[in-house]
Amino acid sequence: SGRLREAAVALEPGESSGITVVGVGPGTEEHVSAAAWQAIKRAHVVVGGARHLDHFAPAQAERIVIGSDMDAVEVAVRGQLHRRVVVVASGDPSCYGILATLSRRFPEVALQVVPGISSFQLALARLGLSWGAVRFASAHGRGIDEVLAAVCEHPRVLALTDHSHSPQALAAGLLEAGINGRMTVLERLGYSDENVVEGDLSEIADGRFDSLSVVL
């Protein structure tokens, strides 16, 4: 099609190949920086989750969806390195994000990073806490062991959750480990239906919360 022919543009003479990794914050346009928009708009190929591609990828850009098969994603991206490749990622790609994965899979490729607002930053802003007041951890794609260890070492832990390790599952896991206390769940930060709930771990364990959450 005309759009695909338009998108099939190579790098300009003298332009270095590489991958630009762009953080789009929580996923709403008002939290995306001007530098991020500029990089995305110049992309020939945009790589990311289906939700981010639908929201941010320019119409003329080719798309590569990141799914569970990262080997297939790597092969597809390697076939496009002669063009401007932009990977869009939630939050900040350096903060428990995709940057570490890309560094492992493309050690020979120059990675340019455009930082974004992380969910940790938004959570701290909502809670009125400074970076030094908390320990950071994540249960996103890695189980709860890291969170358990952090809770045992620090009175305040800010942690990411996911579908398998939701806020209620994390609260239940803490209780099973003999840990008691309170949890604040910050759901869908930055979206119009953002919600903050605080309660005892037992109350949170009995609740139902969006997996797109940060917990304190």
N, C-alpha and C positions, 0 to 999 in steps of 0.2 A: 504494500500500500504506500501511498504518498508519505504517510507519517513514518513508516518504518524506513523508507529511503532517506527521509530527513534526519532520522535518529542515527543512521549509520554513518556518522561523521568521525573521522580519525582525529588524533591529536594534531594540533597545529605545529608547523615546523619549529623546532627548538623547544617545544613543550615536553617536559619530562613525564614519563609514565609513572603510575602509582595509583594508590587508592586514597580517596578522601573520606574520612570517617566523620560523620556529622551527628552531633547530639541534638535532638529535637525536643528536649525537655519532657514534660509530662505528656505531651502529645497534642496540646492546643496551640493555635497559631500565635497567640499573644506572648507565649513563652519562648518562641523561636527567635534567635538573634538574626540581625541583618546579615552577618557573615555566613550563617548557616543557610539562609535563603539564597544568597548569592551563589554558594557552592552547589546547591541543589538545582537551581535554575540553569546552570552551565553544564549539567551532567548529560552525558550520552546514555549512560546506563545507571539505573538506581537499584540498589540492593537493600532489602529489608523485609520485615514482616508484612503480611498482606494488609493489615490495618494501616500501617505507616505508608505503604506504597499508594493505597487508595487516597490517602489524605495529602501526601506531599509530593509524589512523583509528578514531574511535568508531563503533559500529554504526549510530547514528542519523544520522551525518553523510553528506552527499552527497560524492561523490569525483570529482576531476578528475585523470586520470593525465597526468603530464608525459612526453611521448614526444619523437620527433624533430621533430614539427611544432609549434614554439613559437607560430606565428601562430594555430593553432587553439586552443592553450592560452590565449593572451591573450584571444581572443574569448570563450571559455567563462568565464574568470575575470571579465571585464568584465560579463558578464551576471549575476554573482552579488554584485556589490559592495554591494548593499543588505542583505547578510547578513554574518555573521562569517566571513571567509575566512582560513584559516590555510594557509600553505605550509610543509610539513615538508621539511627538507633535511639531507643528511649533514653530519657534522662541525659546523663553524661557518659559517653562511651568508655571513659577511663575509670568510672566508679562502678565496679562490679558489672561492667558492660562488655560489649563485644570486642573491644580493643585487644584484650589479652588473647582471645581466640584467633583474631586476624594476625596478630604478631606471631603466633605459633604456626599458623598455616601458610603464611606468606613472609617468611623470614628475610627473603631477598628483595621484597617489594617495599618501596618508600611509602610510609603511611603518614598522611597529613591529617591532623585531628582538629576539628572545629568543636570546642566544648559546648555542652548544653547545661541547662539547669537540671540538677539531679533531684530525684524525689526526696533524698536526704535533705537537700537545701530547703525545699519547700516545707518539709516536715519540721525542721528546726525553726523556720520562720513562723509557722503556725503555733508552735509550742513556746516560742519566745526563749529558746535555748541557744547557747553558743556551741561551736564545734567541739570545744574542749570539755563540755559538760557531759558528753556521752561517749560510749564505745560503739563502734559501727560493726555490724555483722550482717549476714545474709543467709536466708533459707531458700533463696531462689535458685532452683535447679541443683541444690547441693545438700539437702537434708537439714536437720536442726542441730547437729553436733556443734557447729561453729557458734550458733546462738547460745546453746547451753553453756559452752565454755566461757563465752563473753559475760553471760549473766552471773556466773560464779565468780567472776573477777571484777565486775564493775556494777555499781548500783543502778546505773541507767544505760540501757542498751537500745540502740535504734537499729531495726532490722527490716530487711526486705522479705516479702512473702511471694508465693506463687500458687498455682492451682492445686498442686499436691500438698503444699505446706501453707495452707491458708492461716489467717490469724487465729481462727478457732482451733485448728489442728496444732498450731504452735503453742497456744495456751494449754491445750490438753497435754502436749508433750512435756511442757515445763512442770505441770502438776504431777505427771507420772514420774518425773525425775526427782520429786520431792521438793520442788521449788515453789514457793508461794509469793504472792505480791500482787501488783496491779498492772494492767496493760491499757495503753491508749492505742486505739486503732484509727489510723488516718486513711480513709477510703477515697480512691479516685481523686487524688490531689491535683488541683489545677482545673478540674472539670466543673461544670455547672452544678452537678449533683454531689460535689465533695461533701464528705461527712466525717465527723470526728466523734468517736465513742470511747468513754473511759469506764473501766470496771475492774472488779476482782478477776483473777485468772479463771475462776470457776464460772463467773458470769460470761466472760468472753468465750470460754470453751463451749458454752451452751448456745451461743449466738450464731448468726450466719452473716458473714462479711465477704465483701468483694475481694477476690484474690489479688486485685490490683491495689495493694495496700502497703503502708509502712506501719510498723508497730513500735511503740516505746515500752 
